[in-house]
Each structure stands twice: as structure tokens, then as C-alpha cells.
């Protein structure tokens, strides 16, 4: 797959305090890249550098192999973490206005706005003032504003903040459609369960440095420890006496355990089968939250 957006060795300091150090990663066409990190990790600063709001002290951001220009960034869609809408405008007026600022003609801006508002569940709220909408619906309106000009790249800072589960599903579907159409999508979120469900690629940042980056499934495989889950018909307590087995969790017939490097998992399976039926036996793949904790230690 072709890397469309590339960060290479980006540094940034504020008042002598370095907040980004050698930040490098790719955002690939047609894929959703989750960008996760704790508060103050450097996510928003990185996104602002991509968008040209801030300049890096060192390093560069390229798009399609070329230095980013103002004209290229006009084809980006950006949703900031802080709401940037005009509260005294109606939802429809706001999105149409931003579409016009991105170069759409009046008819195209209105048509695209109506399509988007319907798609994200705001079709009946188009004539309502922004300030009368709930925080979740304001968030939906802001997502529509980022999408109205049919951007070639999407940069979204905490797009799921304030959304209920049904609204999250709606926004996720829209983002998947944009990725399926070929747009690279970079989004940050504190909701690791949503990131794990949504992203194709993952970038983890902590203390201004990239701690892990790559395809989600490859990262999960790389951080998988020799841990297994076993479910049998009887009591699994016999594992306490099994050489090289370190029990992590035992609840009657279910056990989770780590294996010493020299121990073959098949030897444990054979020992279990010798005692009766085995209902479950498989490696335990870490969740994104577990990987996040590990790389931040």
C-alpha cells in the first residue's frame, strides 16, 4: 500500500520544553490510523503540525512524496478537539458556510451538506441553532463540517468525544466509507475500545515520542506473551503443579496462565486432554489497552 502522509523526524518545543522528539510515522491511503496517547503526550501538537497551524523545529511532513503546501492542505478535512462552530448559526448554515470556504459552489455546498446531515443523523436538526444542540449533536455537526468538501485526507482530533454508542457507530460507518473511497484517515481518541474496533493501523505516542506504530494486528502479535487460556470440564487447579506454568487467573474450570520459555504449549494441552475434554485452548492476544499500558511503562 502507498503511504500518502509521512512524518519524518518531527521535533517541536515550546519555551524550552520539548514536546515532540523525532516523531515519525505513516498514514496510508484507504486505511484508518488510530493515534493514541495520554493527555499531554503530543497528539494535538502533531496534528497541528500536519495541518500547518504549527511549524516543526526539525523534520518534515510530506504528502504523496512532496512537501505539504497550503493548497494541498486545503484538500484536508480537519476536526479539532475544541469545538470551532458558530453557535448563532443553524446547523445547515454552518456546514454550508464551511463548504463554501473550501471552494464549493452554493448549490454543491447545500447538496453536500444535506447529504451529510442526513447520513450522520442530523437531517431533522438542520434548521436548529448550533447552541441549541446537545454536545453530542454539536460533535456530529463538527464532523459534517470536516467532511463537507469531500476531503482527500481526514485528520480528526477526538471525533468520538461526547457521542453515545449509537452515534459512535454512525460516525464509524462514515469514516469507514471515506477510507474505502481511498482517503487516509488519522484520528485520535482516548476511547481505546473504539480505536481497537475501528483502526487498521495504530500509532502510540507518550512523552512526545512514538512508542509503537504499525498495523494493529501486527502490533498485537508482537506484544503477545506466552499466555494461554484453558477451559476444561473439570477443575483446572492441577495446573498449579505443572512445571513451567505460572497461573495468572484460575476460576474453577477456566485458567489463564503464562508459560516459561522452554515449555511447549502442546505439552500442557496433552496433560489437559489426559484428564478429560478440553473446551477452549488458545493463546491470549493482548488488547490495545494492555499494549498501551506496556509501552507506557
Buried (B, 14 or more C-beta within 10 A) or exposed (E): EEBBBBBBEBBBBEEEEBBBBBBBBBBBBBBBBBBBBBEEBBBBBBBBBBBBEBEBBEBEBBBBEEEBEEEBBEBBBBBBBEBEBEEEBBBBBBBBBBBBEBEBEEEBBBBBBBBBBEBBBBBEBBEBBBEEBEEBBBBBBBBBBBBBBBBBBBBBBBBBBBBEEEBBEBBBEBBBEBBEEEBBBBBBBBBBEBBBBBBBBBBBBBBBBBBBBBBBEEBBEEBBBBBBBBBBEEEBEBBEEBEBBBBBEBEEBBBBBBBEEEBEBEBBBEEBEEEEEBEEBEEBBBBBEBBBEBBBE
